[in-house]
Structures are given as structure tokens and as C-alpha cells.
Amino acid sequence: MKLLFPTCRLALLVSSLVLLSLTARAATPAASPSVGSEPNEQVRASQGHTVHTITISYDAEASPQWSYSISPANDAKKARVKRHDTIIWKCDVGSWKVFFKGPTPLSNQAGGTLTEVSAAAGASAGGDVDGKVKKGDEFEYGVSVLLPGATEPVVDDPRIVIQ
């Protein structure tokens, strides 16, 4: 009887870890942030479409607290992308979410729109820029990061500009 209680706790812990890993996998799209690592990425690169990887960083002690980097090099706070490009976000400091504050330029593989993408710390997620957006369009979005041990996320608001 004493052995049954710790075994139940262990089973609960293992099942929780499995669910968390499945959730992180579901939030990460099939496209990898590095061009050429997946067959569909090689096709996109050969068609002149770029994969933009935006890395989100937050440090409460720094000034400014938010910093962004983008690959290939660009202005990450006002990212300039083209129709059919892919945008991938990543954040290592906490679980994160990118949400559009109005229309979204992103579409998913099924042809629907993506109004938000999210992932666990260290994981990446994103989508393709819809072919229907117009040059010069700007899309404001929010970034929300839940730091380890925090109960409320920190939020910022960069932009995407269609070239």
C-alpha cells in the first residue's frame, strides 16, 4: 500500500511531462528557422522566398528591457518582409506568444489566417506571409513573454512592414 502512493505520483508526473512535450511540439510548425533544413524550406529558398527568424529577448535589468534580432539582418522592431516569406519567432527567456492587434499578414498551410503563434521557451513558431497583403502594409503585433516563476507576462509591440 505504501508503494502505491509514490507510484501514482510518478505516473502523474510522467503523464504531465508527456503532455507538455506534445503541447510544445504542436506549437512548433513543420518549418525550421534555418533555410534548407527541411525539403519545403529548400523549395521556398529556390523560389526566392526568405525565412525570417526573429529572436525575442527580455531583461528586466537592462535598458531597454526588450531587444530583438532578426536573421537575415533587418530592423527586427519593424521587420521588412515580402509576400510568401516565412516569419519564425523564438524566445529563450520564457514561454511566449505573438498576437496581431488587428489584421494579420500570416497564413497557415491550410490557407487560414494566423492571428497568433506561441511556443515554450527555446521553441520556435511562425507562419507564411499571405500573398494577398499589399506592399506598404504595416501590421502591429504584440509580444507577450511569461518569465519563469512569474504570474503575469511582460508585453511589447513591434511591427511588420510588407515590401
C-alpha positions in Angstrom: 0.0 0.0 0.0 2.9 2.4 0.8 4.4 1.7 -2.7 1.1 2.5 -4.5 1.0 6.2 -3.5 4.6 7.1 -4.8 3.9 5.1 -8.0 0.7 7.2 -8.6 2.7 10.4 -8.1 5.3 9.2 -10.5 2.7 8.3 -13.1 1.1 11.7 -12.8 4.5 13.4 -13.2 5.4 11.4 -16.3 2.0 12.0 -17.9 2.3 15.7 -17.3 5.7 15.8 -18.9 4.4 14.0 -21.9 1.5 16.4 -22.3 3.9 19.4 -22.0 6.2 18.0 -24.7 3.2 17.3 -27.0 2.0 20.9 -26.5 5.4 22.3 -27.4 5.6 20.1 -30.5 2.1 21.2 -31.6 3.0 24.9 -31.3 6.2 24.5 -33.4 5.4 24.5 -37.2 7.0 22.0 -39.6 9.1 24.7 -41.0 12.5 25.1 -39.3 14.0 28.5 -38.7 17.1 27.7 -40.8 16.7 27.7 -44.6 17.4 24.4 -46.3 17.0 22.2 -43.3 13.6 20.9 -44.4 12.6 20.0 -48.0 9.8 22.6 -48.1 12.3 25.2 -46.9 14.7 24.3 -49.8 11.8 24.8 -52.2 10.9 28.2 -50.7 14.5 29.4 -50.9 14.8 28.2 -54.5 11.6 30.3 -55.3 13.2 33.4 -53.8 11.2 33.3 -50.6 13.0 34.1 -47.4 12.7 32.6 -43.9 13.0 35.5 -41.3 13.8 34.3 -37.8 13.1 36.9 -35.1 14.6 36.2 -31.7 12.9 37.9 -28.8 14.9 38.9 -25.7 13.7 40.5 -22.4 15.9 41.5 -19.5 14.2 43.5 -16.6 17.6 44.9 -15.5 18.6 46.2 -19.0 17.7 49.5 -20.6 15.9 49.0 -22.9 14.4 45.8 -21.5 13.3 44.4 -24.8 15.7 43.5 -27.7 15.1 41.8 -31.0 17.4 40.3 -33.6 16.4 39.1 -37.0 18.1 36.8 -39.5 18.7 37.7 -42.3 19.8 41.1 -41.0 16.9 43.6 -40.9 15.2 46.0 -38.4 13.7 43.5 -36.0 11.4 46.1 -34.4 10.0 47.0 -37.8 10.7 43.8 -39.8 10.5 44.2 -43.6 9.3 41.1 -45.3 7.8 40.1 -48.7 4.7 38.2 -49.6 5.1 34.4 -49.3 8.2 34.8 -47.0 8.1 32.9 -43.7 8.4 34.5 -40.3 9.5 32.4 -37.3 9.8 33.8 -33.8 11.8 32.3 -30.9 12.4 33.3 -27.3 14.8 31.6 -24.9 13.8 33.5 -21.7 10.3 32.2 -21.2 7.2 30.9 -22.9 6.0 33.4 -25.4 3.1 34.5 -27.7 3.0 36.8 -30.7 -0.5 38.2 -31.3 -1.7 40.6 -34.0 -3.6 43.7 -32.8 -5.7 43.8 -35.9 -5.4 42.2 -39.3 -2.7 39.5 -39.6 -0.3 39.1 -42.5 0.2 35.4 -41.7 -1.5 32.4 -43.1 -1.2 28.7 -42.2 -0.6 25.8 -44.6 -4.3 25.1 -44.8 -5.0 28.6 -46.2 -6.4 30.0 -43.0 -5.1 33.1 -41.1 -2.8 33.0 -38.1 -3.8 35.7 -35.6 -1.3 34.4 -33.0 1.6 32.0 -32.6 3.1 30.7 -29.4 5.7 28.3 -28.0 7.6 27.3 -24.9 10.9 28.9 -24.1 13.5 27.9 -26.7 11.0 26.6 -29.2 10.1 28.4 -32.4 6.8 29.0 -34.2 5.5 31.2 -37.1 3.8 31.2 -40.5 3.9 32.3 -44.1 3.2 35.9 -45.2 -0.1 35.8 -47.2 0.2 36.5 -50.9 -2.9 38.8 -50.6 -1.2 41.5 -48.4 -0.2 44.7 -50.2 3.2 46.4 -50.4 3.5 49.1 -47.8 1.0 47.4 -45.4 2.1 47.5 -41.8 1.0 45.0 -39.1 1.2 45.8 -35.5 1.6 42.9 -33.2 2.2 42.3 -29.5 4.8 40.1 -27.9 4.0 38.5 -24.5 6.6 36.6 -22.6 5.9 34.7 -19.4 9.2 34.6 -17.4 9.9 31.5 -15.3 8.3 32.0 -11.8 6.2 35.0 -13.0 2.4 35.0 -12.8 1.9 37.9 -15.3 3.6 38.2 -18.7 5.6 41.2 -19.9 4.4 42.7 -23.2 5.9 44.7 -26.1 4.6 45.9 -29.6 6.9 45.7 -32.7 5.7 45.9 -36.3 5.9 44.0 -39.6 6.1 46.0 -42.9 5.4 44.4 -46.3 7.9 45.4 -49.0 
